[in-house]
Amino acid sequence: MRMRRRLLTGWGRTAPTMATVARPRTAEELGLLLRGAGRRGAIARGLGRSYGDAAQCAGGLVIDCADLDPGFRLDAAGGTVTASAGTGMDGLMRQLVPRGHFVPVTPGTRHVTVGGAIGADVHGKNHHADSSFGAHVRALTLVTADGKAHETGPDRDPELFWATVGGMGLTGVVTEATFDVIPVETSRMLVDTDRTPGLDATLAAMAETDHLYHYTVCWIDLLARGAAMGRGVLTRGHHARVSDLPPRLRRTPLAYGPGAPVSAPPWAPPRLLNRWSVRAFNAAYYAAAPRRRRGEVQELAGFFHPLDAVRGWNRMYGPRGLVQYQFVVPFGQEETLRRIVERLSSSGAASFLAVLKRFGAGTPAPLSFPRPGWTLALDLPAELPGLARLLRAFDAWVLAAGGRIYLAKDSRAAAPTLHAMYPELPRWRSVRERVDPDGVLMSDLARRLEL
């Protein structure tokens, strides 16, 4: 088993901390690591795509799950797949799509592991129709702090199962999971695109048409002002059928192989992404989008994971990294969403990645982020003057509206605010205390937010 000291950050590249990183190959090795974790504790880590400090443990042990017993068992008749927790969505899709199946939920990157998808209860463009990843998990194996493996699921110790879904790795280390897959005829999407002239038109278009599509998402311009504030590019789609494809693609309808990504520069100068450069990018992106286009055939990777086409795109934010802020507010609280967009527009905060979606029904998981409502995710340079003050104000507005922020994206929230946003935290804690009374499972995020 390999072990070495490493300086770790999240995808945002902020708040680096040093830990011992171990790569167990079996559940037995994992159990030994947990039993000997030491006073600083241990936390699992996948591909490091949480933006903040969720997969860091300063002075402690970080368990890299990449080498855990690999597994991939497709039950095509039952519509499920069983995979090891260290399996990445990228590898999973390369196995599934050519066989006529697709994952039930994918976030905006395919470079996340099955264990990470469970721990963060990830969501995608289809939440309004299919909920989050945890809603599709049928069973999982969890190694708890005492080194013992537990089989759990929605109908087997459901309290532990739902505390693990969205529990950010703090109930134990998932080693294997069984979850639903969906049948697909092709490796393409059939996509409709519309440009919206302002925020009111964006919200109206999404509210009126989301139910007609399996997947929907809207990029919005957070630097446009006046009547154009909140203008967007709305894309919605379904999995294409063979009959939807042009003749040349019908010969190999399930061919799937995302192209090799280009690499971002190894470094970027400070303030490369500023209000002027991002405003120019946003204006160009909006102008290049079609006003109205129907039935465009797109590749899966381009529709679901456009940023994966650039390896290391997070480096473009400069040496101090980036902060991603994602919140949800309930339907009926559109004024809070509008207030945040207005503040971003007037402040000139440089965010070229701003994604608006509508959430549907959530899961019973007490720390799961999604709930019915509007969710906005945005990236901001960590060096932005006044950023901490700006986001504290947003926290207060979101909390007052009955909303919450996403733990997998957070790198800076205050513990009292987070506790108020997640009123079921005491229920989650009672389960955690049952399976880990000594608090062995620990992360920088858990310490910072006093989970």
C-alpha positions as CSV (number, residue, x, y, z in Angstrom):
1,M,0.0,0.0,0.0
2,R,1.5,3.3,-1.1
3,M,1.6,6.2,1.4
4,R,3.1,9.6,1.1
5,R,2.8,13.2,2.3
6,R,1.1,15.5,-0.1
7,L,-0.2,19.1,-0.2
8,L,-3.8,19.0,-1.2
9,T,-6.4,21.4,-2.4
10,G,-9.9,21.2,-3.9
11,W,-10.6,22.1,-7.5
12,G,-10.7,25.8,-6.5
13,R,-7.0,25.6,-5.5
14,T,-7.6,27.5,-2.3
15,A,-6.6,26.6,1.3
16,P,-4.0,23.9,0.7
17,T,-3.2,21.6,3.6
18,M,-0.7,18.7,4.1
19,A,-1.8,15.1,4.8
20,T,-0.6,11.6,4.5
21,V,-2.2,10.0,1.4
22,A,-2.7,6.3,1.3
23,R,-4.1,4.1,-1.6
24,P,-5.6,0.9,-0.2
25,R,-6.4,-1.9,-2.6
26,T,-8.9,-3.9,-0.6
27,A,-11.5,-3.3,2.1
28,E,-9.2,-5.1,4.6
29,E,-6.4,-2.6,3.9
30,L,-9.0,0.2,4.2
31,G,-10.2,-1.1,7.6
32,L,-6.6,-1.1,8.9
33,L,-6.1,2.5,7.8
34,L,-9.3,3.6,9.6
35,R,-8.5,1.8,12.8
36,G,-5.1,3.4,12.9
37,A,-6.0,6.8,11.6
38,G,-4.7,8.8,14.6
39,R,-6.1,11.8,16.4
40,R,-6.5,14.0,13.2
41,G,-8.7,11.4,11.6
42,A,-9.2,10.4,8.0
43,I,-11.3,11.2,5.0
44,A,-11.8,9.6,1.6
45,R,-10.8,11.3,-1.7
46,G,-11.7,10.6,-5.3
47,L,-10.6,12.7,-8.2
48,G,-10.4,16.0,-6.2
49,R,-13.3,17.8,-7.9
50,S,-15.0,19.2,-4.8
51,Y,-14.2,22.9,-5.1
52,G,-13.3,23.4,-1.4
53,D,-11.8,21.5,1.4
54,A,-14.2,18.5,1.6
55,A,-11.5,15.9,0.6
56,Q,-8.6,17.3,2.7
57,C,-7.6,16.5,6.3
58,A,-4.8,18.7,7.6
59,G,-2.3,16.7,9.5
60,G,-4.3,13.5,9.1
61,L,-4.9,10.7,6.7
62,V,-6.5,11.1,3.2
63,I,-7.6,7.8,1.6
64,D,-7.3,7.8,-2.2
65,C,-9.9,5.3,-3.4
66,A,-8.5,4.9,-6.9
67,D,-7.0,1.5,-6.3
68,L,-9.8,-0.1,-4.3
69,D,-10.9,-3.5,-5.7
70,P,-12.1,-2.5,-9.2
71,G,-15.5,-3.7,-10.2
72,F,-18.0,-3.3,-13.0
73,R,-21.0,-5.5,-13.2
74,L,-23.8,-4.6,-15.5
75,D,-27.2,-6.2,-15.0
76,A,-28.8,-5.1,-18.2
77,A,-32.1,-7.0,-17.5
78,G,-32.4,-5.3,-14.1
79,G,-31.2,-1.9,-15.3
80,T,-28.4,-1.6,-12.7
81,V,-24.7,-1.5,-12.5
82,T,-22.3,-2.3,-9.6
83,A,-19.1,-0.4,-9.5
84,S,-16.3,0.3,-7.0
85,A,-16.3,3.6,-5.3
86,G,-13.1,4.7,-7.1
87,T,-14.5,4.2,-10.5
88,G,-14.7,7.5,-12.4
89,M,-17.8,8.5,-14.3
90,D,-15.6,8.9,-17.4
91,G,-14.6,5.2,-17.3
92,L,-18.1,4.2,-16.4
93,M,-19.6,6.0,-19.4
94,R,-17.0,4.4,-21.7
95,Q,-18.2,1.0,-20.5
96,L,-21.9,1.8,-20.5
97,V,-22.7,3.8,-23.5
98,P,-21.5,1.3,-26.2
99,R,-23.7,-1.2,-24.4
100,G,-26.8,1.0,-24.7
101,H,-26.9,2.5,-21.2
102,F,-26.2,5.8,-19.5
103,V,-25.7,6.9,-15.9
104,P,-28.8,8.2,-14.1
105,V,-27.3,11.5,-13.1
106,T,-24.1,13.2,-14.1
107,P,-22.7,16.5,-12.8
108,G,-21.0,19.1,-15.0
109,T,-17.8,17.0,-15.1
110,R,-17.4,13.3,-15.8
111,H,-14.2,13.3,-13.7
112,V,-15.9,12.4,-10.5
113,T,-16.0,9.0,-8.8
114,V,-18.9,6.8,-7.8
115,G,-18.0,7.4,-4.2
116,G,-17.8,11.1,-4.7
117,A,-21.2,11.2,-6.5
118,I,-22.8,9.5,-3.5
119,G,-20.9,11.5,-0.8
120,A,-22.0,14.8,-2.5
121,D,-25.3,13.5,-3.8
122,V,-24.5,15.1,-7.1
123,H,-27.2,16.5,-9.4
124,G,-27.3,17.3,-13.1
125,K,-29.3,18.9,-15.8
126,N,-32.2,16.4,-15.2
127,H,-32.8,17.0,-11.5
128,H,-36.3,18.5,-12.3
129,A,-37.2,15.1,-13.8
130,D,-35.0,12.5,-12.0
131,S,-33.8,14.0,-8.7
132,S,-30.1,13.5,-7.6
133,F,-27.7,10.6,-7.8
134,G,-28.7,9.2,-4.4
135,A,-32.2,8.6,-5.5
136,H,-30.9,6.0,-7.9
137,V,-28.6,4.1,-5.6
138,R,-30.0,0.6,-4.6
139,A,-27.2,-0.6,-2.3
140,L,-23.7,0.3,-1.1
141,T,-20.9,-1.1,1.0
142,L,-19.6,1.2,3.6
143,V,-16.5,0.7,5.8
144,T,-17.0,2.6,9.0
145,A,-14.5,3.9,11.5
146,D,-14.1,0.6,13.3
147,G,-13.0,-1.0,10.0
148,K,-16.1,-3.1,9.6
149,A,-18.0,-3.3,6.3
150,H,-21.8,-2.6,6.3
151,E,-24.2,-3.4,3.5
152,T,-26.8,-0.7,3.4
153,G,-29.5,0.8,1.1
154,P,-32.8,2.5,1.1
155,D,-34.4,-0.6,2.7
156,R,-31.5,-1.8,4.8
157,D,-30.5,0.5,7.6
158,P,-32.0,3.4,5.7
159,E,-30.9,6.0,8.3
160,L,-27.2,5.1,7.7
161,F,-27.8,5.0,4.0
162,W,-29.4,8.4,3.8
163,A,-26.8,9.9,6.2
164,T,-24.1,8.6,3.8
165,V,-25.8,10.0,0.7
166,G,-24.8,13.7,0.8
167,G,-22.8,13.1,4.0
168,M,-19.5,14.2,2.4
169,G,-17.7,11.0,3.4
170,L,-18.2,11.6,7.2
171,T,-20.1,8.3,8.0
172,G,-17.5,6.0,6.4
173,V,-15.8,5.1,3.2
174,V,-18.0,3.7,0.4
175,T,-16.2,0.8,-1.4
176,E,-18.9,-0.3,-3.8
177,A,-22.3,0.7,-5.0
178,T,-25.2,-0.6,-7.1
179,F,-27.3,2.0,-8.9
180,D,-29.7,2.4,-11.7
181,V,-28.7,3.0,-15.3
182,I,-31.0,4.1,-18.1
183,P,-31.3,2.6,-21.6
184,V,-30.2,4.8,-24.6
185,E,-30.4,4.1,-28.3
186,T,-27.5,6.3,-29.3
187,S,-24.5,8.2,-27.9
188,R,-26.0,11.5,-29.1
189,M,-28.4,14.2,-27.7
190,L,-31.2,16.0,-29.5
191,V,-30.9,19.6,-28.4
192,D,-33.0,22.7,-28.6
193,T,-31.4,26.1,-27.9
194,D,-32.9,29.6,-27.3
195,R,-31.4,32.9,-26.4
196,T,-33.3,34.9,-23.8
197,P,-33.0,38.7,-23.7
198,G,-33.1,39.2,-19.9
199,L,-33.6,37.6,-16.5
200,D,-37.4,37.7,-16.5
201,A,-37.5,36.1,-20.0
202,T,-35.0,33.5,-18.8
203,L,-37.0,32.5,-15.8
204,A,-40.3,32.4,-17.7
205,A,-38.9,30.3,-20.5
206,M,-37.5,27.7,-18.0
207,A,-40.7,27.6,-16.0
208,E,-42.9,27.2,-19.0
209,T,-40.9,24.5,-20.8
210,D,-38.7,22.5,-18.4
211,H,-41.4,19.8,-18.1
212,L,-41.1,19.1,-21.8
213,Y,-37.4,18.1,-21.6
214,H,-35.4,15.5,-19.8
215,Y,-32.4,17.8,-19.4
216,T,-32.3,21.5,-19.2
217,V,-29.7,24.2,-18.2
218,C,-29.2,27.9,-18.9
219,W,-26.0,29.9,-19.0
220,I,-26.6,33.4,-17.9
221,D,-24.6,36.6,-18.3
222,L,-23.9,38.1,-14.9
223,L,-22.1,41.2,-16.2
224,A,-24.9,42.4,-18.6
225,R,-26.8,45.4,-17.3
226,G,-30.1,47.2,-17.7
227,A,-32.7,45.3,-19.6
228,A,-30.1,42.7,-20.7
229,M,-29.3,41.7,-17.1
230,G,-29.6,38.0,-16.7
231,R,-29.8,37.3,-20.4
232,G,-29.1,33.7,-21.2
233,V,-28.5,30.8,-23.5
234,L,-31.0,28.1,-22.7
235,T,-30.2,24.5,-23.8
236,R,-32.6,21.6,-23.4
237,G,-32.5,18.1,-24.7
238,H,-33.3,14.4,-24.8
239,H,-31.3,11.3,-25.6
240,A,-31.4,11.0,-29.4
241,R,-33.0,7.9,-31.0
242,V,-31.5,6.2,-34.0
243,S,-34.2,7.7,-36.2
244,D,-33.0,11.2,-35.1
245,L,-29.5,10.7,-36.4
246,P,-28.3,11.6,-39.9
247,P,-27.6,8.5,-42.1
248,R,-23.8,8.6,-41.6
249,L,-24.2,8.2,-37.8
250,R,-26.9,5.5,-37.9
251,R,-24.3,2.9,-38.8
252,T,-22.6,3.2,-35.4
253,P,-25.2,4.8,-33.2
254,L,-23.6,3.9,-29.9
255,A,-20.0,4.9,-30.7
256,Y,-18.6,6.8,-27.8
257,G,-15.2,8.3,-27.2
258,P,-14.7,11.8,-26.0
259,G,-11.8,13.5,-27.7
260,A,-8.6,14.2,-25.9
261,P,-8.8,17.5,-24.1
262,V,-6.6,20.5,-24.8
263,S,-4.6,21.7,-21.8
264,A,-4.9,25.1,-20.2
265,P,-1.6,27.0,-19.7
266,P,0.3,25.7,-16.6
267,W,0.0,29.1,-15.1
268,A,-2.1,32.2,-15.7
269,P,-1.2,35.8,-14.7
270,P,-3.2,37.3,-11.8
271,R,-6.4,39.1,-12.8
272,L,-6.5,37.5,-16.2
273,L,-10.2,37.0,-15.6
274,N,-11.5,40.5,-14.8
275,R,-14.7,42.4,-15.5
276,W,-13.4,43.6,-18.9
277,S,-12.2,40.2,-20.2
278,V,-15.2,38.3,-18.9
279,R,-17.6,40.9,-20.2
280,A,-16.1,40.6,-23.6
281,F,-16.2,36.8,-23.4
282,N,-19.9,36.9,-22.3
283,A,-20.9,39.2,-25.0
284,A,-19.2,37.1,-27.7
285,Y,-20.7,33.8,-26.3
286,Y,-24.2,35.3,-26.2
287,A,-23.9,36.7,-29.7
288,A,-22.6,33.4,-31.1
289,A,-25.5,31.4,-29.7
290,P,-28.5,30.8,-32.0
291,R,-31.6,32.8,-31.3
292,R,-33.7,29.7,-31.8
293,R,-32.5,26.3,-32.9
294,R,-34.4,23.0,-32.8
295,G,-33.3,19.4,-33.0
296,E,-29.6,19.8,-33.2
297,V,-27.7,16.5,-32.7
298,Q,-24.9,16.9,-30.2
299,E,-22.3,14.5,-28.7
300,L,-22.9,13.5,-25.1
301,A,-19.6,15.0,-23.9
302,G,-20.3,18.4,-25.5
303,F,-23.8,18.6,-24.0
304,F,-23.0,17.4,-20.5
305,H,-19.4,18.2,-19.9
306,P,-18.2,21.1,-22.1
307,L,-15.5,22.2,-19.6
308,D,-13.9,18.7,-19.7
309,A,-12.6,19.6,-23.1
310,V,-10.0,21.8,-21.4
311,R,-7.7,20.0,-19.0
312,G,-6.9,22.1,-15.9
313,W,-9.3,24.9,-16.8
314,N,-9.3,25.9,-13.1
315,R,-5.7,27.3,-13.6
316,M,-7.1,30.1,-15.7
317,Y,-8.2,31.9,-12.5
318,G,-4.6,32.5,-11.5
319,P,-2.4,31.4,-8.6
320,R,-5.0,32.3,-5.9
321,G,-7.6,30.0,-7.5
322,L,-11.4,30.4,-7.6
323,V,-14.4,30.2,-5.4
324,Q,-17.6,28.5,-6.7
325,Y,-20.8,29.6,-5.1
326,Q,-23.9,27.6,-5.6
327,F,-27.2,28.1,-3.9
328,V,-30.8,27.1,-4.2
329,V,-33.9,29.1,-3.2
330,P,-37.5,27.7,-3.2
331,F,-39.9,28.5,-6.0
332,G,-41.7,31.7,-5.0
333,Q,-38.4,33.3,-3.9
334,E,-37.4,34.6,-7.3
335,E,-36.8,38.0,-5.9
336,T,-33.8,36.7,-3.9
337,L,-32.4,35.2,-7.1
338,R,-33.0,38.5,-8.9
339,R,-31.4,40.5,-6.1
340,I,-28.2,38.4,-6.3
341,V,-28.0,38.7,-10.1
342,E,-28.5,42.5,-9.8
343,R,-25.7,42.7,-7.2
344,L,-23.3,40.7,-9.3
345,S,-24.1,42.8,-12.4
346,S,-23.7,46.1,-10.6
347,S,-20.5,45.0,-8.8
348,G,-18.8,43.8,-12.0
349,A,-17.9,40.5,-10.3
350,A,-16.2,38.5,-13.1
351,S,-18.0,35.2,-13.6
352,F,-18.0,33.7,-17.0
353,L,-19.4,30.4,-15.8
354,A,-22.9,31.0,-14.4
355,V,-25.4,28.1,-14.6
356,L,-29.0,28.3,-13.8
357,K,-31.2,25.3,-13.3
358,R,-34.6,24.2,-11.7
359,F,-34.6,21.5,-9.1
360,G,-37.3,19.0,-8.6
361,A,-38.0,16.7,-5.6
362,G,-35.1,16.0,-3.3
363,T,-34.1,12.8,-1.4
364,P,-34.6,12.0,2.3
365,A,-30.8,12.6,2.9
366,P,-30.5,15.2,5.6
367,L,-27.4,16.9,4.1
368,S,-28.4,16.6,0.5
369,F,-28.3,20.0,-1.2
370,P,-31.1,20.0,-3.8
371,R,-34.6,20.9,-3.0
372,P,-37.4,22.2,-5.3
373,G,-36.5,25.6,-6.5
374,W,-34.0,27.7,-8.5
375,T,-30.3,27.0,-8.3
376,L,-27.5,29.2,-9.5
377,A,-23.8,28.2,-9.6
378,L,-21.1,30.7,-10.4
379,D,-17.3,30.8,-10.4
380,L,-15.5,33.9,-9.1
381,P,-11.7,34.6,-8.9
382,A,-10.6,34.1,-5.3
383,E,-8.6,37.4,-5.6
384,L,-11.7,39.5,-6.3
385,P,-11.7,42.5,-3.9
386,G,-14.5,42.3,-1.5
387,L,-15.5,38.7,-2.4
388,A,-15.8,37.5,1.2
389,R,-18.2,40.4,2.1
390,L,-20.2,39.9,-1.1
391,L,-20.7,36.2,-0.5
392,R,-21.6,36.7,3.2
393,A,-24.4,39.0,2.0
394,F,-25.6,36.3,-0.4
395,D,-25.5,33.8,2.4
396,A,-27.8,36.0,4.5
397,W,-30.3,36.5,1.6
398,V,-30.4,32.8,0.7
399,L,-30.9,31.8,4.3
400,A,-33.7,34.4,4.7
401,A,-35.4,32.9,1.6
402,G,-35.3,29.4,3.0
403,G,-32.5,28.3,0.8
404,R,-29.1,26.7,1.2
405,I,-25.6,26.5,-0.3
406,Y,-23.9,23.3,-1.6
407,L,-21.3,21.6,0.7
408,A,-19.4,20.1,-2.3
409,K,-18.8,23.6,-3.7
410,D,-18.2,25.5,-0.4
411,S,-14.8,26.7,0.7
412,R,-15.7,29.7,2.9
413,A,-19.1,29.6,4.7
414,A,-19.5,30.2,8.4
415,A,-20.6,27.3,10.6
416,P,-23.7,29.0,12.2
417,T,-25.0,30.0,8.7
418,L,-24.6,26.5,7.4
419,H,-26.3,24.9,10.4
420,A,-29.3,27.2,9.9
421,M,-29.5,26.3,6.3
422,Y,-29.6,22.5,7.1
423,P,-32.2,22.1,9.9
424,E,-31.9,18.3,9.7
425,L,-28.2,18.4,10.7
426,P,-29.0,17.1,14.2
427,R,-30.6,14.0,12.7
428,W,-27.6,13.4,10.6
429,R,-25.3,13.9,13.6
430,S,-27.1,11.2,15.6
431,V,-26.4,8.6,12.9
432,R,-22.8,9.7,12.6
433,E,-22.3,9.4,16.3
434,R,-23.8,5.9,16.2
435,V,-21.3,4.6,13.6
436,D,-18.3,6.9,14.4
437,P,-18.6,7.9,18.1
438,D,-14.9,9.0,18.2
439,G,-15.1,11.2,15.1
440,V,-12.5,9.3,13.1
441,L,-13.9,10.4,9.8
442,M,-12.9,14.0,9.6
443,S,-12.1,16.6,7.0
444,D,-11.1,20.3,6.8
445,L,-14.6,21.1,5.8
446,A,-16.1,19.2,8.7
447,R,-13.8,21.1,11.2
448,R,-14.5,24.5,9.6
449,L,-18.3,24.0,9.5
450,E,-18.4,22.2,12.9
451,L,-20.3,19.3,11.5
